[in-house]
Every structure is written in structure tokens, then in C-alpha cells.
Amino acid sequence: MVFVARAKIIDADDISRILKRVAHEILEKNRGSSDLALVGIRTRGVFLARRIAGIIGEIEGAKPDVGALDVSLYRDDVASRKASPVGVTEIDFDINDRVVVLVDDVLYTGRTTRAAMDALIDFGRPRKIQLAVLVDRGHRELPIRADYVGKNIPTSGRERVKVSLEETDGVDMVEIGEERS
């Protein structure tokens, strides 16, 4: 399968503005950054979490803890997905009684978020778990809603949203298109 882009819907400047807005929203909702930690869902959520933490650090003078979470073994649809290597989870700080913001690139069915919450609980009991996503494309299969959304992009079930980030793809952008064989 190959992704065939139909349109670029978010460019690098848009991503930068979105992440600044999301950082400000996180700070506003939580009345600052004390007891705040960001945990990115592998792969692109980790880079987005690091960027948001950097922006919060510029605003508050101190960067919140940032972790990385691999949810491969927690997914309920692992049998129906193509096999991919299990990534590394890196949460080297205490999450107990903290506000943990899970960060992901795209919210779609909600299954990745559910798996992330299950995985996170294995590390402790946060006071609160919030969700920040760059793109919410709808089509939920589970009752999950993001607290912070960069952009809502209504899609059909056939369409795909592809997030490219400088750290992994050499460019920041979001495209909409479809998978073709």
C-alpha cells in the first residue's frame, strides 16, 4: 500500500502555531505547569510532546517532564493490524498524582488512546489524564474525546491523514489522501 496525497492541509507554520496554542491551552486549563507531565504516543506523538514541552518551558521558565509510550502490546486490535516492531517506552519519572497529558498526532477510532491509558496505568496512578492531538479526524469507535485539538479534519472512512514531522520525515506537514495498492 502506498499513500497518495490529495491535498496538503497543514503546513510547517500551521503546525508551529497549533503547538503554541495547545501549549497555552494546557497551561490555562491546568493553571500552570506544576505537577504536569507530557507523554507522547510513539512515534510522532513523542516529537509533538517534546515540542509542546519546549514551548511550555519558554513560557513558564521550566520544562515539564516528557516521556514516550509504546502501546503495541496494549492494543485490542493487534491481531487485525500488520505486525510492527515493539518500540521502547521511556517514562523515567513518577506519574502518581500528576496531570499527565497524552500527546498523539491523529485521533481516529480512539483505540490507540485507550491502549495508551491502559499502558500508562502500569506506571502509576495519575491524578488526571488529558489528551492532546494535532489532528482529530472523527470516526470514533470508543467514547474518547481530546482535551486539546490542533485541527478538526472531517474525513471519510476511506481517506487517510498523514502527518509528517521534521524529526522523522524531514518536513512538517499534514496531508489528506488515500492508500492504494
C-alpha positions as CSV (number, residue, x, y, z in Angstrom):
1,M,0.0,0.0,0.0
2,V,1.2,3.5,-0.9
3,F,-0.2,6.8,0.4
4,V,-1.4,9.0,-2.4
5,A,-1.8,12.6,-1.2
6,R,-4.8,14.6,-2.4
7,A,-4.1,17.8,-0.5
8,K,-1.7,19.4,2.0
9,I,-4.0,20.7,4.7
10,I,-1.5,21.9,7.3
11,D,2.0,23.3,6.7
12,A,5.0,23.8,8.9
13,D,3.9,27.3,10.0
14,D,0.5,26.0,10.9
15,I,2.0,23.2,13.0
16,S,4.1,25.7,14.9
17,R,1.1,27.9,15.6
18,I,-1.1,25.0,16.6
19,L,1.5,23.7,19.1
20,K,1.9,27.1,20.6
21,R,-1.8,27.4,21.0
22,V,-2.1,23.9,22.5
23,A,0.7,24.7,25.0
24,H,-1.1,27.8,26.1
25,E,-4.4,25.9,26.4
26,I,-2.7,23.2,28.6
27,L,-1.3,25.9,30.8
28,E,-4.6,27.7,31.1
29,K,-6.6,24.6,31.8
30,N,-4.1,23.4,34.5
31,R,-3.3,26.8,35.9
32,G,0.4,26.5,35.1
33,S,2.8,23.6,34.8
34,S,3.2,22.4,38.3
35,D,2.6,18.6,38.5
36,L,2.4,18.5,34.7
37,A,4.0,15.8,32.6
38,L,3.6,15.1,28.9
39,V,3.8,11.6,27.4
40,G,4.0,11.2,23.7
41,I,2.5,8.1,22.0
42,R,5.1,6.5,19.7
43,T,6.1,7.6,17.2
44,R,5.1,11.1,16.2
45,G,3.3,11.9,19.4
46,V,6.7,11.8,21.2
47,F,8.1,14.5,19.0
48,L,5.0,16.6,19.4
49,A,5.1,16.2,23.2
50,R,8.8,17.3,23.2
51,R,7.9,20.4,21.1
52,I,5.0,21.3,23.4
53,A,7.1,20.8,26.5
54,G,9.7,23.2,25.0
55,I,7.1,25.8,24.4
56,I,5.8,25.4,27.9
57,G,9.4,25.7,29.2
58,E,9.8,29.0,27.3
59,I,6.5,30.4,28.8
60,E,6.9,29.1,32.3
61,G,10.7,29.0,32.7
62,A,10.7,25.3,33.4
63,K,10.0,22.4,31.1
64,P,7.7,19.7,32.2
65,D,8.8,16.0,32.3
66,V,8.4,14.3,28.9
67,G,8.1,10.6,28.3
68,A,7.5,8.2,25.4
69,L,4.9,5.4,25.4
70,D,4.7,2.4,23.1
71,V,1.2,0.9,23.1
72,S,1.8,-2.0,20.7
73,L,1.2,-4.7,23.3
74,Y,-1.9,-2.9,24.7
75,R,-3.9,-2.7,21.6
76,D,-7.2,-4.7,21.3
77,D,-6.9,-4.9,17.5
78,V,-3.3,-6.3,17.4
79,A,-4.5,-9.4,15.5
80,S,-6.1,-7.4,12.7
81,R,-3.1,-5.0,12.3
82,K,0.1,-5.6,10.3
83,A,2.9,-6.6,12.6
84,S,5.3,-3.8,13.5
85,P,8.3,-3.9,15.9
86,V,7.6,-3.0,19.5
87,G,9.1,0.3,20.5
88,V,10.6,1.5,23.7
89,T,8.6,3.1,26.5
90,E,10.5,5.7,28.3
91,I,8.8,7.2,31.4
92,D,11.6,7.8,33.9
93,F,9.6,10.0,36.3
94,D,6.8,9.4,38.8
95,I,3.4,9.9,37.3
96,N,1.5,9.3,40.6
97,D,-0.8,12.2,41.5
98,R,0.3,14.2,38.4
99,V,-1.6,15.6,35.5
100,V,-0.4,13.6,32.5
101,V,-1.1,14.9,29.0
102,L,-1.0,12.1,26.4
103,V,0.1,13.5,23.1
104,D,-0.6,11.9,19.7
105,D,-0.6,13.0,16.1
106,V,-4.0,11.8,14.9
107,L,-7.2,10.8,16.9
108,Y,-9.3,8.5,14.8
109,T,-11.1,5.5,16.3
110,G,-9.9,6.1,19.9
111,R,-8.3,2.6,20.2
112,T,-4.7,3.9,20.4
113,T,-5.7,6.4,23.1
114,R,-7.5,3.6,25.1
115,A,-4.4,1.4,24.8
116,A,-2.2,4.4,25.9
117,M,-4.3,4.9,29.0
118,D,-4.0,1.2,29.9
119,A,-0.3,1.3,29.4
120,L,0.1,4.5,31.4
121,I,-1.7,3.0,34.4
122,D,1.0,0.3,34.6
123,F,3.4,3.2,35.6
124,G,1.2,4.6,38.4
125,R,-2.0,6.4,39.1
126,P,-2.1,9.9,37.6
127,R,-4.4,12.5,39.3
128,K,-5.7,13.3,35.8
129,I,-5.1,12.1,32.2
130,Q,-5.7,14.6,29.4
131,L,-5.3,14.1,25.6
132,A,-3.8,16.5,23.1
133,V,-3.8,15.7,19.4
134,L,-2.6,17.5,16.3
135,V,-5.5,16.3,14.2
136,D,-8.9,14.9,15.1
137,R,-10.4,13.2,12.1
138,G,-13.6,11.8,13.7
139,H,-14.9,8.2,13.3
140,R,-14.7,7.2,16.9
141,E,-15.3,3.6,17.9
142,L,-14.8,4.3,21.6
143,P,-16.1,7.2,23.7
144,I,-12.9,9.2,23.7
145,R,-12.5,12.9,23.2
146,A,-9.4,15.0,23.1
147,D,-9.0,17.9,25.6
148,Y,-6.8,19.8,23.2
149,V,-7.2,19.6,19.4
150,G,-4.9,21.3,16.9
151,K,-7.3,20.9,14.0
152,N,-10.5,19.0,13.3
153,I,-10.4,17.4,9.9
154,P,-13.6,15.6,8.9
155,T,-12.7,12.6,6.7
156,S,-14.5,9.7,5.1
157,G,-13.6,6.2,6.2
158,R,-11.6,5.6,3.0
159,E,-9.4,8.7,3.4
160,R,-6.2,8.8,5.4
161,V,-4.5,11.6,7.2
162,K,-0.7,11.5,7.0
163,V,1.3,13.6,9.5
164,S,4.9,14.3,8.6
165,L,7.3,15.8,11.1
166,E,10.8,17.2,10.7
167,E,12.3,14.7,13.2
168,T,11.0,11.6,11.3
169,D,10.2,12.7,7.8
170,G,12.4,15.8,7.1
171,V,9.3,18.1,6.8
172,D,6.4,19.3,8.9
173,M,3.0,19.0,7.2
174,V,-0.3,17.1,7.2
175,E,-1.8,15.7,4.1
176,I,-5.1,14.0,3.3
177,G,-5.3,11.3,0.7
178,E,-5.9,7.6,0.4
179,E,-4.0,4.3,0.4
180,R,-3.6,2.5,-2.9
181,S,-2.0,-0.8,-3.8
